[in-house]
Amino acid sequence: MQTILIIEAEQKWRDFLYDSLSAEYQISYCSGIRDLAKKIKLVQFDVILLDLRDENEDMLAALDEIKKNSSCTPVVITSQVERADLVVSAIKHGAFDFIIKPYTAAKIKTALAKGLENVSLKNELDYLRRKQDVIYDLNKIIAVSGVMKQVLEGIRKFAQTDSTILMTGETGTGKSMLSGAIHYNSLRRSKPFVKINCANIQETLLESELFGHEKGAFTGADKLRIGRFEQANGGSIFLDEIGEMTMVLQAKLLRVIEDKSFERVGGNRTIHSNVRIIAATNKNLDDLVAQGKFREDLFYRINVLPICLPPLRQRHACLEPLAKFLLDKLCRSLRKHINGFSPDAMAAIQDYPWPGNIRQLANTIERAILVESDEIIKLPSLMLPSRVQSEISATAGQTTPVARDRTLVLSDSERDNIIAALEKTLWIQKDAAQILGVSPRVLNHKIKKLGITHKRWRKFK
């Protein structure tokens, strides 16, 4: 039950408040403002009801005392004095509401409930802000390898500026997460941070998504829509996969950068927006500029502060701590208790080139958590593709380990690798193909070519 402190001198009002509120609140009384400081130092109240007996009473001093010792507690003022200047002064000094006597039980209950709701919302917001601070704490980002330490040092410097940032790197290297780190470690951290993936939205809708539209701008536009740039005003906007943006939208974006203004689709009113742009792409924008698919002037405007994220295969020292971090995070999410990796599983993680980068690592660990029945992740649960195939995928910059119809490349130890996979799966070709990261068709072809046989052979269907 929530606690309420009532500072009311008149007995009839004390009785009225007790009858009205005792079923919902634990009530404590204070005889006057003199005893107030002592009372609130001893007990943390959820809400305070303070009566102003006459206009000469030092109400403002009482409010200051409450805010000094219990700053988060909402204070509702009651009074028989009805003067606008007193109401304004009370609100300025921290009162949540001001109610004139005589009041009803319903009115006082509503005021107290709103005060408590306001505190609850503030607490939730503070929690979310602290949570974001933890997520985006630069000191907690895993950067063990030398190349990632350089990237992190650049982010620390760039975050303190307002200049446009271009983040490049393969898919899954952490561009989205680091864009958040930049915002929440900048001077704009208390303002909105808005993300949009330019590749996930149809070309015809992206302009409306970015800049909004007026009612009736096109078929289906039945009401005004606020765009992402308006939503992010004063804060930062993350434009992921900016290389997918059409030339027409590139021109509009260039204007936003240069003039800090735009119009909604179907509108002619100029809207000003103070937004810091963080762009990202996994494409080579130099090549797109040369091909005439990306504006050269826009490229120079967004590439003021470049950040190139290395692929995971170039951050070998980060692999073990990153894998352990992901294991802990995913175990909590999936409600499973797994304490770590077996030595051979960790060796495989460190040896694998991870063409899909952090995203692939996270997906692999999540799958291993789900299939593992022991207290540690063992090598078979990782179900990693063969080293040969992973290197092919990494070289090609693919996000998946292997295409279903890819021809398995020969290596000196290929026969041994296939036999080892078959032995682990009790010579079931379908399961062995999964371990090797190839299609069953490809594996069957290699088995026949290499003359591999087994007396208890089971052909896959």
C-alpha positions as CSV (number, residue, x, y, z in Angstrom):
1,M,0.0,0.0,0.0
2,Q,1.3,3.4,-0.9
3,T,2.0,6.0,1.8
4,I,0.7,9.5,2.0
5,L,1.7,12.3,4.4
6,I,-1.1,14.7,5.3
7,I,-0.3,18.1,6.7
8,E,-3.7,19.4,7.7
9,A,-4.5,21.3,10.9
10,E,-8.3,21.2,10.9
11,Q,-9.7,18.0,12.4
12,K,-12.7,17.9,10.2
13,W,-10.6,17.7,7.1
14,R,-8.3,15.2,8.7
15,D,-11.3,13.0,9.3
16,F,-12.6,13.6,5.8
17,L,-9.3,12.6,4.2
18,Y,-9.0,9.5,6.4
19,D,-12.4,8.3,5.5
20,S,-11.8,9.0,1.8
21,L,-8.2,7.7,1.4
22,S,-7.5,5.1,4.1
23,A,-8.8,2.2,2.0
24,E,-6.2,3.0,-0.7
25,Y,-3.3,4.6,1.2
26,Q,-1.4,4.1,4.4
27,I,-1.9,7.5,6.0
28,S,0.5,9.5,8.3
29,Y,-0.2,12.9,9.7
30,C,2.0,15.9,10.5
31,S,0.7,18.6,12.8
32,G,2.4,21.5,10.9
33,I,5.2,22.7,8.7
34,R,7.6,22.9,11.7
35,D,7.5,19.1,12.1
36,L,7.7,18.4,8.3
37,A,11.4,18.3,7.9
38,K,11.9,15.8,10.7
39,K,9.1,13.6,9.3
40,I,10.3,13.4,5.7
41,K,13.9,12.7,6.8
42,L,12.7,9.6,8.7
43,V,10.2,8.2,6.2
44,Q,10.0,8.1,2.4
45,F,6.4,9.0,1.4
46,D,4.9,8.3,-2.0
47,V,2.8,11.5,-2.0
48,I,2.4,14.5,0.3
49,L,-0.8,16.5,0.8
50,L,0.1,19.9,2.2
51,D,-2.6,22.4,3.4
52,L,-2.0,26.1,3.3
53,R,-3.9,27.4,6.3
54,D,-3.6,31.1,5.4
55,E,-1.9,33.2,2.9
56,N,0.8,34.3,5.3
57,E,2.1,30.8,6.0
58,D,5.5,30.0,4.6
59,M,4.3,27.5,2.0
60,L,7.2,28.1,-0.3
61,A,9.7,27.3,2.4
62,A,7.8,24.0,3.1
63,L,7.9,23.1,-0.6
64,D,11.6,23.8,-0.7
65,E,12.2,21.6,2.4
66,I,10.3,18.7,0.7
67,K,12.2,19.0,-2.5
68,K,15.5,19.2,-0.6
69,N,14.8,15.9,1.3
70,S,12.4,14.1,-1.0
71,S,12.8,15.5,-4.5
72,C,10.8,12.8,-6.3
73,T,7.7,13.0,-4.0
74,P,4.7,14.7,-5.6
75,V,3.1,17.4,-3.5
76,V,-0.5,18.4,-3.7
77,I,-1.4,21.8,-2.2
78,T,-4.9,22.4,-0.6
79,S,-6.0,25.9,0.5
80,Q,-9.0,28.0,1.2
81,V,-7.1,30.9,-0.3
82,E,-7.8,31.3,-4.0
83,R,-5.2,33.6,-5.5
84,A,-3.5,33.1,-8.9
85,D,-0.1,34.3,-7.7
86,L,-0.1,31.7,-4.9
87,V,-0.9,28.9,-7.4
88,V,1.8,30.0,-9.7
89,S,4.4,30.3,-6.9
90,A,3.5,26.8,-5.6
91,I,3.8,25.2,-9.0
92,K,7.2,27.0,-9.6
93,H,8.5,25.7,-6.3
94,G,7.6,22.1,-7.1
95,A,4.0,21.5,-6.2
96,F,2.3,19.1,-8.5
97,D,-1.3,20.4,-8.1
98,F,-3.2,23.1,-6.2
99,I,-6.7,22.4,-5.0
100,I,-9.1,25.0,-3.5
101,K,-11.3,24.0,-0.5
102,P,-13.9,22.7,-0.3
103,Y,-13.0,19.7,-2.4
104,T,-14.6,16.4,-3.0
105,A,-13.1,12.9,-2.3
106,A,-13.1,12.2,-6.1
107,K,-11.2,15.4,-6.8
108,I,-8.5,14.7,-4.2
109,K,-8.2,11.1,-5.3
110,T,-7.7,12.1,-8.9
111,A,-5.0,14.6,-8.0
112,L,-3.1,12.1,-5.9
113,A,-3.4,9.4,-8.6
114,K,-2.1,11.7,-11.2
115,G,0.8,12.7,-9.0
116,L,1.8,9.1,-8.5
117,E,1.4,8.3,-12.2
118,N,3.7,11.2,-13.0
119,V,6.4,9.8,-10.7
120,S,6.0,6.3,-12.2
121,L,6.5,7.7,-15.7
122,K,9.6,9.6,-14.6
123,N,11.0,6.5,-12.9
124,E,10.4,4.5,-16.1
125,L,12.1,7.1,-18.2
126,D,15.1,7.3,-15.9
127,Y,15.4,3.5,-16.0
128,L,15.3,3.5,-19.8
129,R,17.9,6.3,-19.9
130,R,20.2,4.4,-17.5
131,K,19.6,1.2,-19.5
132,Q,20.7,3.0,-22.7
133,D,23.7,4.4,-20.9
134,V,24.7,0.9,-20.0
135,I,24.2,-0.5,-23.5
136,Y,26.1,2.4,-25.1
137,D,28.8,2.8,-22.5
138,L,31.9,3.1,-24.6
139,N,33.9,1.5,-21.8
140,K,31.8,-1.7,-22.1
141,I,32.1,-2.1,-25.9
142,I,34.3,-5.2,-26.6
143,A,37.3,-3.8,-28.4
144,V,40.3,-6.0,-27.6
145,S,42.0,-6.1,-31.0
146,G,44.2,-3.2,-32.0
147,V,42.0,-2.3,-35.0
148,M,38.8,-2.1,-32.9
149,K,40.6,0.0,-30.3
150,Q,41.4,2.5,-33.0
151,V,37.8,2.5,-34.1
152,L,36.6,3.1,-30.6
153,E,39.0,5.9,-30.1
154,G,37.6,7.5,-33.3
155,I,34.1,7.2,-32.0
156,R,35.0,8.9,-28.7
157,K,36.3,11.9,-30.6
158,F,33.6,12.0,-33.3
159,A,30.7,11.7,-30.7
160,Q,31.6,15.1,-29.3
161,T,31.1,16.9,-32.6
162,D,28.0,17.6,-34.7
163,S,29.5,16.7,-38.0
164,T,28.0,14.0,-40.3
165,I,29.5,10.5,-39.9
166,L,29.7,7.8,-42.5
167,M,30.1,4.2,-41.2
168,T,31.3,1.6,-43.6
169,G,31.8,-2.2,-43.2
170,E,30.3,-5.5,-44.1
171,T,26.9,-6.6,-43.0
172,G,26.7,-7.6,-39.3
173,T,29.8,-5.7,-38.1
174,G,27.8,-3.6,-35.6
175,K,27.2,-0.3,-37.4
176,S,23.7,0.1,-36.0
177,M,24.8,-0.5,-32.4
178,L,27.8,1.9,-32.7
179,S,25.6,4.6,-34.2
180,G,23.6,4.5,-30.9
181,A,26.9,4.7,-29.0
182,I,27.8,7.8,-30.9
183,H,24.4,9.5,-30.2
184,Y,24.3,8.5,-26.5
185,N,27.8,9.8,-25.9
186,S,27.2,13.1,-27.7
187,L,25.7,16.4,-26.5
188,R,22.5,15.4,-28.2
189,R,22.0,12.4,-25.9
190,S,18.8,13.8,-24.2
191,K,17.2,14.3,-27.6
192,P,15.6,11.7,-29.9
193,F,17.6,9.1,-31.7
194,V,15.8,7.8,-34.8
195,K,16.8,4.9,-37.0
196,I,15.7,4.0,-40.5
197,N,16.9,1.3,-42.9
198,C,16.7,2.7,-46.4
199,A,16.8,-0.7,-47.9
200,N,13.8,-2.1,-46.1
201,I,11.3,0.5,-47.3
202,Q,9.8,0.7,-50.8
203,E,11.3,3.5,-52.9
204,T,7.9,5.2,-53.2
205,L,7.4,5.2,-49.4
206,L,10.9,6.2,-48.3
207,E,10.4,9.9,-49.0
208,S,7.3,10.0,-46.9
209,E,9.0,8.0,-44.2
210,L,11.9,10.5,-44.1
211,F,10.1,13.8,-44.5
212,G,6.5,13.1,-43.8
213,H,3.5,13.9,-45.9
214,E,0.4,16.2,-45.8
215,K,-3.1,15.0,-45.7
216,G,-4.3,14.2,-49.2
217,A,-0.7,14.2,-50.7
218,F,-1.4,10.8,-52.4
219,T,-3.9,8.0,-52.4
220,G,-4.2,6.7,-48.9
221,A,-2.7,9.7,-47.2
222,D,-5.8,10.3,-45.0
223,K,-4.0,12.3,-42.4
224,L,-0.8,14.3,-41.8
225,R,2.3,12.2,-41.1
226,I,5.4,13.5,-39.3
227,G,8.6,12.2,-40.9
228,R,11.7,10.9,-39.2
229,F,13.6,14.1,-39.7
230,E,11.0,16.0,-37.7
231,Q,10.9,13.3,-35.1
232,A,14.7,13.5,-34.7
233,N,14.8,17.3,-34.3
234,G,17.5,18.3,-31.9
235,G,18.9,14.7,-31.9
236,S,20.4,12.3,-34.3
237,I,19.1,10.2,-37.2
238,F,20.8,7.0,-38.4
239,L,20.4,6.3,-42.1
240,D,21.3,2.6,-42.6
241,E,22.1,1.3,-46.1
242,I,22.2,4.8,-47.5
243,G,23.7,3.4,-50.7
244,E,20.2,2.1,-51.6
245,M,18.7,5.6,-51.7
246,T,17.5,6.8,-55.1
247,M,19.2,9.8,-56.8
248,V,16.0,11.9,-56.3
249,L,16.1,11.2,-52.6
250,Q,19.8,11.8,-52.5
251,A,19.2,15.3,-53.8
252,K,16.6,16.0,-51.1
253,L,18.9,14.6,-48.4
254,L,21.7,16.9,-49.7
255,R,19.4,19.9,-49.2
256,V,18.6,18.8,-45.6
257,I,22.4,18.6,-44.9
258,E,23.1,22.0,-46.5
259,D,20.1,24.0,-45.6
260,K,18.7,22.0,-42.6
261,S,15.2,22.3,-44.1
262,F,12.7,20.3,-46.2
263,E,9.1,20.1,-47.1
264,R,6.7,17.3,-46.4
265,V,5.4,15.3,-49.4
266,G,2.5,17.3,-50.9
267,G,3.3,20.4,-48.8
268,N,5.0,23.7,-49.5
269,R,5.7,24.8,-46.0
270,T,9.4,24.8,-45.2
271,I,10.3,22.8,-42.1
272,H,13.6,23.4,-40.3
273,S,15.2,20.5,-38.5
274,N,18.4,20.5,-36.5
275,V,19.5,16.9,-36.9
276,R,22.9,15.2,-36.7
277,I,23.2,12.5,-39.5
278,I,24.9,9.2,-39.0
279,A,24.9,7.2,-42.3
280,A,26.0,3.6,-42.9
281,T,26.5,1.3,-45.8
282,N,28.0,-2.0,-46.7
283,K,28.7,-0.9,-50.3
284,N,31.6,0.9,-51.8
285,L,30.3,4.4,-52.3
286,D,33.4,5.4,-54.4
287,D,32.4,2.7,-56.9
288,L,28.7,3.9,-56.9
289,V,29.9,7.4,-57.5
290,A,32.0,6.3,-60.4
291,Q,29.0,4.3,-61.8
292,G,26.7,7.4,-61.5
293,K,24.5,5.7,-58.9
294,F,25.5,7.9,-56.0
295,R,25.8,11.7,-56.0
296,E,29.4,12.8,-55.6
297,D,28.5,16.0,-53.7
298,L,26.4,14.0,-51.2
299,F,29.2,11.5,-50.7
300,Y,31.5,14.3,-49.7
301,R,28.9,15.8,-47.4
302,I,28.2,12.6,-45.5
303,N,31.9,11.4,-45.4
304,V,33.1,14.2,-43.2
305,L,34.0,11.8,-40.4
306,P,34.5,8.3,-41.8
307,I,34.5,5.2,-39.6
308,C,35.4,1.8,-41.2
309,L,34.4,-1.2,-39.2
310,P,36.6,-4.2,-39.7
311,P,35.0,-7.6,-40.3
312,L,35.1,-10.1,-37.4
313,R,37.8,-12.2,-39.1
314,Q,40.2,-9.2,-38.6
315,R,39.3,-8.9,-34.9
316,H,40.6,-12.2,-33.8
317,A,41.3,-11.1,-30.2
318,C,37.7,-9.9,-29.8
319,L,36.2,-13.3,-30.6
320,E,36.4,-15.1,-27.2
321,P,35.1,-12.2,-25.1
322,L,32.4,-11.4,-27.7
323,A,31.3,-15.0,-27.8
324,K,31.1,-15.1,-23.9
325,F,29.2,-11.8,-23.9
326,L,26.7,-13.1,-26.4
327,L,26.3,-16.4,-24.6
328,D,25.5,-14.7,-21.3
329,K,23.1,-12.2,-23.0
330,L,21.3,-14.9,-25.0
331,C,21.1,-17.3,-22.1
332,R,19.2,-14.7,-20.0
333,S,16.9,-14.0,-22.9
334,L,16.2,-17.7,-23.6
335,R,16.2,-18.6,-19.9
336,K,18.8,-21.3,-20.2
337,H,21.7,-22.0,-17.9
338,I,24.9,-22.6,-19.8
339,N,28.2,-21.7,-18.3
340,G,30.6,-21.5,-21.2
341,F,32.2,-23.2,-24.2
342,S,34.2,-26.4,-24.3
343,P,37.8,-25.9,-25.4
344,D,37.3,-27.4,-28.8
345,A,34.1,-25.3,-29.3
346,M,36.0,-22.1,-28.5
347,A,38.9,-23.2,-30.7
348,A,36.4,-23.6,-33.6
349,I,34.9,-20.2,-32.9
350,Q,38.3,-18.6,-33.0
351,D,39.3,-20.6,-36.2
352,Y,36.2,-19.8,-38.2
353,P,36.3,-16.7,-40.4
354,W,32.7,-15.6,-39.7
355,P,31.6,-14.2,-43.1
356,G,28.4,-13.0,-41.5
357,N,30.3,-11.2,-38.7
358,I,28.8,-10.5,-35.3
359,R,25.2,-11.2,-36.6
360,Q,26.3,-14.7,-37.7
361,L,28.2,-15.3,-34.5
362,A,25.1,-14.3,-32.4
363,N,22.8,-16.6,-34.5
364,T,25.2,-19.5,-34.2
365,I,25.4,-19.2,-30.4
366,E,21.7,-18.8,-30.1
367,R,21.1,-22.0,-32.1
368,A,23.8,-23.8,-30.0
369,I,22.1,-22.7,-26.8
370,L,18.8,-24.1,-28.0
371,V,20.2,-27.5,-29.1
372,E,22.7,-28.0,-26.3
373,S,21.6,-30.3,-23.4
374,D,24.8,-29.9,-21.3
375,E,26.0,-27.1,-19.1
376,I,28.6,-26.0,-21.7
377,I,28.4,-25.5,-25.5
378,K,30.2,-28.3,-27.2
379,L,31.5,-28.3,-30.7
380,P,28.7,-30.3,-32.5
381,S,26.1,-27.9,-31.1
382,L,27.8,-25.0,-33.0
383,M,27.1,-26.7,-36.3
384,L,29.7,-24.6,-38.1
385,P,30.3,-25.1,-41.8
386,S,33.6,-26.4,-43.0
387,R,36.6,-24.1,-43.0
388,V,37.0,-24.3,-46.8
389,Q,33.4,-23.2,-47.4
390,S,33.6,-20.4,-44.8
391,E,36.7,-18.9,-46.3
392,I,34.9,-18.9,-49.7
393,S,32.0,-17.1,-48.2
394,A,34.2,-14.6,-46.4
395,T,36.1,-13.8,-49.5
396,A,32.9,-13.3,-51.4
397,G,31.5,-11.0,-48.7
398,Q,28.4,-13.2,-48.2
399,T,26.3,-13.2,-45.1
400,T,25.5,-16.9,-45.4
401,P,28.1,-19.6,-45.1
402,V,27.4,-21.3,-48.3
403,A,24.9,-21.4,-51.2
404,R,22.9,-24.6,-51.5
405,D,24.3,-25.4,-55.0
406,R,27.9,-24.3,-54.5
407,T,30.5,-26.9,-55.6
408,L,32.7,-28.0,-52.8
409,V,36.3,-26.9,-53.4
410,L,38.9,-29.6,-53.1
411,S,41.6,-29.5,-50.4
412,D,44.3,-31.9,-49.4
413,S,42.4,-32.9,-46.3
414,E,39.0,-32.9,-47.8
415,R,38.5,-36.7,-47.6
416,D,39.5,-36.7,-44.0
417,N,37.1,-33.8,-43.2
418,I,34.2,-35.6,-44.9
419,I,34.9,-38.9,-43.1
420,A,35.2,-37.1,-39.8
421,A,31.8,-35.4,-40.3
422,L,30.3,-38.7,-41.3
423,E,31.6,-40.4,-38.2
424,K,30.2,-37.7,-36.0
425,T,26.8,-38.2,-37.5
426,L,26.8,-42.0,-37.5
427,W,27.3,-41.9,-41.3
428,I,24.1,-40.1,-42.0
429,Q,24.9,-38.0,-45.1
430,K,22.2,-35.4,-44.5
431,D,23.5,-34.5,-41.0
432,A,27.1,-34.6,-42.2
433,A,26.3,-32.2,-45.0
434,Q,24.9,-29.8,-42.4
435,I,28.1,-29.9,-40.3
436,L,30.2,-29.4,-43.5
437,G,28.0,-26.5,-44.6
438,V,27.2,-27.9,-48.0
439,S,24.1,-29.3,-49.6
440,P,23.4,-33.0,-49.4
441,R,23.6,-33.1,-53.2
442,V,27.1,-31.7,-53.2
443,L,28.2,-34.0,-50.4
444,N,26.9,-37.1,-52.2
445,H,28.8,-36.0,-55.3
446,K,32.0,-35.7,-53.4
447,I,31.5,-39.0,-51.6
448,K,31.1,-40.9,-54.9
449,K,34.1,-39.0,-56.4
450,L,36.4,-39.8,-53.5
451,G,35.2,-43.4,-53.2
452,I,34.0,-43.2,-49.6
453,T,31.9,-46.1,-48.5
454,H,30.6,-47.7,-45.3
455,K,29.2,-51.1,-44.6
456,R,26.2,-49.8,-42.7
457,W,25.6,-46.9,-45.2
458,R,22.4,-45.0,-45.0
459,K,21.6,-42.8,-48.0
460,F,19.8,-39.6,-47.4
461,K,16.4,-39.2,-48.9
